[in-house]
């Protein structure tokens, strides 16, 4: 993508996911320009800025907001910091791309959306998996498959332990796999079936003691017009398993590992030769390109804040359902 002027961007947070975000910016000079790197560990910010060629390294968002070259912020922060950092950037008149999940809870997502509306700026959520070419193929060919009745979605993987220290400290009431993996899988369901299910029922459990919150969950979603979806999430599955089955009246569409599409067991879309299993680079590159287009007022496929708020409401409902052992009805 080549815009008239690339979007000057500051990446906040130099943790495990930041390299994917920075790489997506620096590999697309027509879409974005890495202006600054921000981290409370200033030495780490400086080292990251030097490695990737950023002009500035800052120790706080407040400092970055004083730099006029920064038009947008790409926030790679722990969940509990998403809302406050996003509101700070929006109040400063900047666009924001925030890592998923949008916030730590629905309340925080609503605050972020209000700030985006008040500022008149773009607020997009880093739902990277929706930006794969296979997902786009399904979106663009939906009318060819027939009448959709249901979706079966599974995102199951294995982590030997917490991938960041804060994972281990999350309580059952805050949730773990429901937010971290559910934000991807439920995003896909809502992108296809719509953002407003009418009922949610979830069962969750913890199979390993390396964290406090749930690491396995099953969710049942009921939509208008008699459409339904099931979602299975796990941090205990070996080998990796990510599948989306779309059940139409006359066909079955399978999305396998975000990069392959089968219709009635026949491959109709597959990754280019040599692509990695999860085409991670493609996901983050496409995600930033769509965000840059949104910042310039161009057509885009970003997960913008109205969708993100609805997604957080459903995740919260699933967590509530699993804790209370009861179905949650949603009135939109």
N, C-alpha and C positions, 0 to 999 in steps of 0.2 A: 504493500500500500504506500502511495506517495501523496501526502497532503501538501497543500501550498506552503504551510509552515509546520514542521514537526512539533509535537507537544513536548514542551520542556517539563521534565518529570523528576521528582525527588523520590527515591525509594527509602522507606522508613523501616528499619529493622534489618539486621544482618544475620538473621538466624538461618535455619536449615532450608527454607523455601526461597530465600532472597535471590540466590544465584539464578534460579529459573526465571524470576521476574526481571532481573537486571539483564540477563541474556536476551530476553524477549525484546527489551527496549533497544539495546545496543546493536542487535542484529537487524534492526529495521530503521535505519536512519531517516527514511522517508516518512515514518510514522511518529517516531519519538526521539527525544534527545535526553540522555541521562545527565541532568544538570548537577544533581547532588545526591549524596548518600547520608542518611541520618541514623545515628544510634547513640544511646546514652553512654555507651563505651566509645569515647571519641577516638581512641587509638584504633579500634576495630573499624570505625567509620572511615578513618583516614586510609587505612590499609585497603579497604574495599574500594574506596574511591580511586586510589592509585591503580589498583589492579584492573579496574574496568574503565578508567579514563574519565571519571566524573570531575567536573570543574571544582566542586565544593564538597567538603565534609563537615557536617554539623552534629552537635551533641543533643539537639532538641528540635522539635517541630517549630517552636517559636522562632528560633534562629532562621530556619529555612523559609518561614513565612515572610521574612524581611527581604528575601532575595526575589526581585521581580521576574527573573528568568524562570522561576518555578511556577508553572501554570497548573500542575497537577501533582497529586501525591499518590504513590503506590504503597499501601500499608501492608507490611508483612510482620504483623505483631501477634502476640498471644490473644486468644479470643476475648478475654476480659478487658483488653485495651482497645478493641475495635471501635466501640461506640464513642468513647471520649476523644480518641485521636481523630476519628472521622468528623465529629462535630467541630473540633478545633480547626481542622483544615477547611471545612466548608464555611465556617464563620469567617475565615480569613480570605474567602473569595476564590478558593481553588477547587478544581474538580478532584474526585477521589475514586480510586480503584482499591477496594479493601478485600483482603483475603477472606475466603469462606471459613466458617459460617459468618454471615453478615455481622452478627453480634452474639453476645453471650446468652441473650434471651430476646423474646418478642418485644418487651418494653424498650430495651436498648435500640432495637431496630426501628421502632416508631420514632424515637428521638432523632435518630440519624436521618430518617426520611423527612421529618419536619425541617431539619436544618438544611437539607438539600433543596427542598421546595422554597424555603425562605431565601436561600442564596441564589436560586436559579442556576445551580451548577449540576453537573453530571455526578451521580453516585452509582457506581457499578460494583457488583460483587464478583469476586474471583472464582466463579464456577467453571473452572478450567475444562472439565470434562465435556461440557456442552459444546466446546469449540473444536472438537475433533471432526475430521472430514467424514467419518462414518456416520456420526450423529447428524451432521448437516445433510448427508445423503437421505437419511430417513425423513428428516423434516421436509425436504424438497420433493419427496416422492409419496407423501402420505396418501394422496388421492388415488394413487394407483393400486394401493393395497386392499382397499375395500372399506368396510365399516368397522371401526375399532370398538372392541368390547371390553378388553382388559389388558393389563400389563403385569408381568411378573419380573421383578427386578432383584438382582442379588449383587452385592459388593462385599466380597469376603476375602480377607487377606490375613497375614500373620505378622505381628510385631513381637519380638522376644521380650519387649518391655517398653516403657514410656519413651517416645521419641523426642520429648522435651520434658524438662523437670516438672512443669506445671500439669502435664498429663496425669502424673501420679497423685497429685493433690486434689483433683476434681472429685467432688462428693457425688453420691448417687442423685442428689437433688439437682446438681449442676449438669450431670450427664457426661458421657464420653463418646462412645461409638455413635449414638444417635445424632449428635451434632457434627462430629468430624467426618463420618462416612455418610450419614443420612443427608447431610447438606448437598452431597453430590447426587445421590440416588433419587431422593425425593424431588430434587430440582429437575431431573430428567422426567419423572412422572408428571410433574406439574407443567413442564414445558409442553408435553404431549397432550395430557388430558385437561389441563387448565389449572389455575392456581388456587381454586376454591373447593376442596373436598368438603362434604357435609358431615362426615363422621370419621373418626380415627380410633382404632384400637391397637394397642401395642403390648407385647410381652417382651421383657428384657431380663437378662441375668448376667452375673459375673462368673466366668469360668476360671479365671486366674487371679492370684492375689498380688500381682505386681502393680495394680492400681486399685482405686477404691470404687470407681463407678462401673457401669455396665460395659461389657465387651462383646455382647451377643444380643441381637434384637430381631424380632419379627413384627411387622406393621401391616395392618389391613386398612386400606383407604376406600371409602365409598364416595363416589362422585354423582352428580346429577345425571339423569338419563340412563340410570342403571349401569353405569360404568364403574369398574373396580380395579384396584391395584394391590399387589402384595410386595413388600420390601423386606429383604433379609440382609442383615448387616452383621459382620463378624470381624474380630481381630484375632481369631483362633484358627483360621483355615489355611491349611497347606495342601496342595499348592494354591497359588493365587487364583481367584475365581470371580470374574465380573461378567455378568450376563444380563441383557435386557430382552425379554420376550414380549412382543406386541401381538396380541391375539385378535386378528380380524375375522370377519365372518367367513372369508374364503381363502385366507392365507395366514401364515405365521411368519413374522419377521423377527429375526434374532440379531442383536448387536453384541458382538463378542469382543471383549477387551478394548472397547472404544475405537477399534480400528478395522473391524470386519463386519459386513452385513450379509446375512443369508435370508433368502425368501424361500420358504418351503424347502429348506435344507440345501438350496443351491446358492453358492457364493455369487453375489451381485456387486460387491464392493470389497476391495482388499487393499491393504497398505502397499505403498511402493516398495520395491525390493530394497532391502537393507534398512528399512525403518525399524526402530526399536518397538518392543511389544506394546508399550503404552503411548508411543509417539509423543512423549512428554514435551519435546521442543515445539512440536506443532501446536499442541494445546495452548501453551503459554504465549507463543508468538501470535496465534490467532486471537487469543484473548486480549492482548494488548492492542493489536491492530483495530479490533472492534471498539475498544475503549477510546482509542485516539479518534476514530471516526465519530463516536458519540460526542466527544469534546468539541469537534468541529461542526456539529449539527448535521452530520451525514447519516444515511441509513446504516444500521448496525444490528448485530445480534447479541449485544451485551445483555447480561442479567442486571437490569436496572432496578432501582430501589423499590418500586411497587411490587415487583415479583419477589424481591428479597424479603420484604416485610411479610408477605403471605407465606413464604417458605419458612420463616422463623416461627410464625404462628403455628404451622403444622408440626414443626419439630418440637415446640413447646407442648403441643397437645399430645404428641406421642410420648414424651417424657412423663407428662402428667398421667396419661393412661397407664403406663407401665408401673408407676409408683402407687397408684390408687387401685389398680386392677379393675378398671372400669372404662367403658367406651366414653369418648369425649365428643359431644356434638358441637359443630362449629356454625355459628350464625354470622354470616358475612354482611 
